[in-house]
Structure formats: structure tokens, C-alpha cells
């Protein structure tokens, strides 16, 4: 095997969503309370806008205040989102309940369906999360 192929084989690829929100500071606090997120990186601008890299159990995602000038709009501005986030956890019922107690709204409750234990919430910023695990 050539060195180039071996290097590609050893390379780790990751895909992490970046959520656009209207109030980044408030969103960070929500994700900490709802999902136990930790901050890995954060930049606060003088205008109050924020960009942050968060982690939930080692799974990373980013968030940033919306910036229409860069074509980044929150679901609140769009009247809905085009992406749902699937969060796979060991205990979907507990994770779902924690998110709801932190302020998420129930879209549909946790139940066994399609071979999964799964429920769906919408966070206060308009992002939909399906929380579950395969059965």
C-alpha cells in the first residue's frame, strides 16, 4: 500500500453541524442544561455575537449567531429548519426528559418505533432533535 493510501486510511473524518441561532449566548446555556454540553471553543464578538464548538458525550456540534449577510439564517428567521439532528444516547427517556425540563417542546414523545427507542423535540431556537437509540 502506498504511503498516500495508508495516510488516507488512518485519517479521521468528522462531520459536525453548525446551528444558526438568534441568541448564541442563550443557546449555549440551553444546550448545557438540556444535553450536558461542554464548551470546547468560543469566540464572543464586541457586538455580542458568538461562535462556539460544543460537545455532548464526545459528539461535537457548533453554533453561531445568525448572520444574514453571510446567508446564515436561524430556523426562527426562516419559519422552520431544513435539518433534523439525531442524537444517539444510552438512555433516550432520560435525555429527552432533561431537554424538555430545560425548555424544549415535545414534537412527539419517546416510544418504540422502526426498531428504535426514539422521541423528537424542538429546542427554543427552532432546531429539531430526534433523541434515541436502536433497539
PLY file of the C-alpha trace (Angstrom):
ply
format ascii 1.0
element vertex 135
property float x
property float y
property float z
element edge 134
property int vertex1
property int vertex2
end_header
0.00 0.00 0.00
1.38 3.41 -0.89
2.08 6.00 1.78
-0.73 8.21 0.40
-3.28 5.41 0.69
-2.10 4.49 4.18
-2.31 8.13 5.31
-5.87 8.34 3.98
-6.80 5.13 5.77
-5.51 6.48 9.08
-7.16 9.88 8.68
-10.21 10.50 10.83
-13.13 12.28 9.21
-15.76 14.10 11.21
-18.89 15.97 10.22
-20.32 18.38 12.76
-23.37 20.57 12.18
-23.19 24.31 12.80
-26.50 25.59 14.11
-27.50 29.17 13.34
-29.39 30.78 16.22
-30.67 34.22 17.14
-29.10 34.35 20.59
-25.88 32.35 20.78
-25.16 33.06 24.43
-28.62 31.88 25.46
-28.32 28.86 23.15
-25.06 27.75 24.77
-26.70 27.85 28.18
-29.70 25.89 26.89
-27.52 23.14 25.36
-25.53 22.87 28.59
-28.74 22.47 30.62
-30.61 20.30 28.10
-27.84 17.97 26.91
-24.96 18.45 29.36
-22.91 20.09 26.59
-19.42 21.31 27.29
-17.71 24.23 25.56
-14.62 23.28 23.58
-14.13 26.63 21.84
-15.84 30.00 21.99
-15.41 33.43 20.44
-17.55 36.37 21.56
-17.58 39.44 19.34
-17.85 43.01 20.58
-21.39 43.11 19.13
-22.43 40.20 21.36
-22.47 37.54 18.63
-20.90 34.20 19.48
-19.40 31.20 17.70
-18.91 28.10 19.81
-17.88 24.47 19.47
-19.77 22.21 21.87
-19.55 18.55 22.78
-22.14 16.14 24.17
-20.60 12.84 25.20
-17.81 13.32 22.65
-20.17 14.22 19.78
-19.43 17.73 18.58
-21.51 20.47 17.06
-21.07 24.19 16.52
-23.38 27.13 16.90
-23.22 30.72 15.81
-25.46 33.73 15.85
-27.22 34.05 12.55
-25.61 36.39 10.05
-27.87 37.15 7.11
-25.02 38.98 5.39
-23.29 35.57 5.14
-26.54 33.74 4.27
-26.70 32.07 7.71
-30.27 32.14 8.98
-31.80 30.63 12.10
-34.95 28.48 11.89
-36.72 31.36 13.66
-35.95 33.66 10.71
-36.82 31.01 8.12
-40.02 29.84 9.80
-38.56 26.34 10.20
-35.37 24.41 9.57
-34.18 22.11 6.81
-32.21 19.71 9.03
-33.09 17.46 11.94
-30.35 16.34 14.31
-30.29 12.73 15.51
-28.67 12.29 18.91
-27.99 8.68 19.85
-27.74 8.17 23.60
-27.75 5.26 26.03
-30.92 6.41 27.83
-33.26 8.25 25.43
-36.00 8.67 28.03
-33.71 10.46 30.48
-32.07 12.63 27.78
-35.48 13.56 26.37
-36.86 14.46 29.81
-33.79 16.60 30.56
-34.19 18.53 27.30
-37.89 19.12 27.94
-37.24 20.30 31.50
-34.65 22.75 30.11
-37.24 24.29 27.77
-37.51 22.10 24.67
-41.00 21.41 23.29
-42.21 17.89 22.57
-42.88 17.16 18.90
-43.58 13.51 19.67
-42.77 11.59 22.87
-40.25 8.79 23.23
-41.68 5.50 22.02
-40.54 2.28 20.32
-40.80 2.70 16.55
-38.98 1.48 13.45
-36.60 -0.58 15.61
-35.63 2.45 17.72
-36.48 3.93 21.10
-36.97 7.49 19.83
-38.61 10.85 20.54
-38.44 14.29 18.94
-38.15 17.76 20.46
-37.73 21.25 19.09
-35.33 23.47 21.01
-36.10 27.12 21.85
-34.13 28.20 18.75
-36.17 26.14 16.27
-33.83 23.17 15.78
-35.39 19.70 15.80
-33.64 16.89 17.66
-34.52 13.22 17.48
-33.21 11.57 20.65
-32.96 7.81 20.73
-31.10 4.56 20.27
-31.56 1.40 18.22
-33.36 -1.42 20.00
0 1
1 2
2 3
3 4
4 5
5 6
6 7
7 8
8 9
9 10
10 11
11 12
12 13
13 14
14 15
15 16
16 17
17 18
18 19
19 20
20 21
21 22
22 23
23 24
24 25
25 26
26 27
27 28
28 29
29 30
30 31
31 32
32 33
33 34
34 35
35 36
36 37
37 38
38 39
39 40
40 41
41 42
42 43
43 44
44 45
45 46
46 47
47 48
48 49
49 50
50 51
51 52
52 53
53 54
54 55
55 56
56 57
57 58
58 59
59 60
60 61
61 62
62 63
63 64
64 65
65 66
66 67
67 68
68 69
69 70
70 71
71 72
72 73
73 74
74 75
75 76
76 77
77 78
78 79
79 80
80 81
81 82
82 83
83 84
84 85
85 86
86 87
87 88
88 89
89 90
90 91
91 92
92 93
93 94
94 95
95 96
96 97
97 98
98 99
99 100
100 101
101 102
102 103
103 104
104 105
105 106
106 107
107 108
108 109
109 110
110 111
111 112
112 113
113 114
114 115
115 116
116 117
117 118
118 119
119 120
120 121
121 122
122 123
123 124
124 125
125 126
126 127
127 128
128 129
129 130
130 131
131 132
132 133
133 134
